[in-house]
Amino acid sequence: MNIYRFPTKDNWKDLVKRPVLEQKEISGLITEIFAEVEKNGDKALIEFNKKFDKADTQSISVSKEEIEDAQKQVKDELKQAIQQAKENISIFHASQKQEIQKIETTKGVVCWRENRAVERVGIYIPGGTAPLFSTVLMLAVPANLAGCKEIVLCTPPDKNGNVNPAILYAADLCGVSKIFKTGGAQAVAAMTLGTESIPQVNKIFGPGNQFVVAAKEYAQRFGIAIDMPAGPSEVLVIADEQAVPEFCAADLLSQAEHGSDSQVVFITTDVKVFNETISAVEQQIKELPRNEFAAQALENSSFILVNTLEEALEFSNLYAPEHLILAIADFEKYIPAIQNAGSVFLGNYSCESAGDYASGTNHTLPTNAYAKNYSGVSLDSFVKKITFQHLSKEGLRNLEKTIELMAEAEGLFAHKNAVSIRLK
């Protein structure tokens, strides 16, 4: 871990950098994968399963029998937990539905906006070192609430060619239409281009490593939309003197254990909390089954001591974290100062894990400073908004001069004539 005591603002631009792979190396591989999937379809995906996941899959489609078997394998206690999380996520996302509002902008001119669901969506679920069945809930629940006609799910198989039972259970519970055994950039390529088994989708959702992120960005060249650039996980914790170091350490490690390319940042104004949190991290990491990943992530992570909370928040807005935790006493006071963050957790008991699983908010969030210009996934992510307008003859007459003058000034006389011809 990297320790900084009272760094100057000149150093901040280095401290907000994320660990990244060489982009040329990634881009070349993504292009090759897309070309191979376009050429050989399912066959290419089966070969990529062997190459990248050491998995022997005769078919990439998940059968009904496999889903039924998964139902038996998932323990009742976990099923109940998944169901409760689904209920909370449903409640929160259903609240985002909006009524149609018809607005008369000028007498006789009525405008409004209506939602239409994205018809076919693809969701990518990481399933390698951590099978993220919780992400199935985060994506399939709002997709269903929005009214998407088809939800296609891709996730990498294990070495035996199977999908984690909890992923299959959650997918079936949330109404996923089709499930396929393919992961990484090749899964994104398949949903982008379509294969014999996997249909081409309109929009791709879901987090992943840097290869998945690069593949999603590449998919846009083929006219496929994406949710956002959601890559390796990250958290920034701001703490004052009343923060509990053990809690802070646990939150930092909860993100660090995602993978070696994750990043965590800890900022505090209190020397005692600073030192005790570092000690707590060193102690707690020893007990983690995934401590190897966490340790690698900590090598690219920072522990920063600053003078004021205002300075800490200024740094946070520059960093634009995926997850921001305010382990401070008077957090309400500082909410207006937060400009850039994917999701914010307030107070000592708002652990980031709550948002990851069951509070109701979505955990698919912008990373790598994209919180400066992207929102996390919401119900709106699964819909298009279409505007409508109806003008009566009186309404058009009320706008006649305005439209004609503006069209003429732009030299667009056919636009002017479209009004004039109606009102002769």
Secondary structure as GFF3:
##gff-version 3
##sequence-region A 1 424
A	DSSP	beta_strand	2	5	.	.	.	ID=ss1
A	DSSP	three_ten_helix	9	11	.	.	.	ID=ss2
A	DSSP	alpha_helix	12	15	.	.	.	ID=ss3
A	DSSP	alpha_helix	23	53	.	.	.	ID=ss4
A	DSSP	alpha_helix	64	73	.	.	.	ID=ss5
A	DSSP	alpha_helix	76	94	.	.	.	ID=ss6
A	DSSP	beta_strand	103	106	.	.	.	ID=ss7
A	DSSP	beta_strand	109	117	.	.	.	ID=ss8
A	DSSP	beta_strand	120	124	.	.	.	ID=ss9
A	DSSP	alpha_helix	133	146	.	.	.	ID=ss10
A	DSSP	beta_strand	150	155	.	.	.	ID=ss11
A	DSSP	alpha_helix	165	173	.	.	.	ID=ss12
A	DSSP	beta_strand	178	181	.	.	.	ID=ss13
A	DSSP	alpha_helix	184	193	.	.	.	ID=ss14
A	DSSP	beta_strand	203	205	.	.	.	ID=ss15
A	DSSP	alpha_helix	210	219	.	.	.	ID=ss16
A	DSSP	three_ten_helix	220	222	.	.	.	ID=ss17
A	DSSP	beta_strand	225	226	.	.	.	ID=ss18
A	DSSP	beta_strand	234	239	.	.	.	ID=ss19
A	DSSP	alpha_helix	245	256	.	.	.	ID=ss20
A	DSSP	beta_strand	263	268	.	.	.	ID=ss21
A	DSSP	alpha_helix	271	284	.	.	.	ID=ss22
A	DSSP	three_ten_helix	285	287	.	.	.	ID=ss23
A	DSSP	alpha_helix	291	299	.	.	.	ID=ss24
A	DSSP	beta_strand	302	305	.	.	.	ID=ss25
A	DSSP	alpha_helix	309	319	.	.	.	ID=ss26
A	DSSP	beta_strand	323	327	.	.	.	ID=ss27
A	DSSP	alpha_helix	331	334	.	.	.	ID=ss28
A	DSSP	three_ten_helix	335	337	.	.	.	ID=ss29
A	DSSP	beta_strand	343	346	.	.	.	ID=ss30
A	DSSP	alpha_helix	352	357	.	.	.	ID=ss31
A	DSSP	three_ten_helix	370	372	.	.	.	ID=ss32
A	DSSP	three_ten_helix	379	382	.	.	.	ID=ss33
A	DSSP	beta_strand	383	391	.	.	.	ID=ss34
A	DSSP	alpha_helix	393	409	.	.	.	ID=ss35
A	DSSP	alpha_helix	413	423	.	.	.	ID=ss36
###
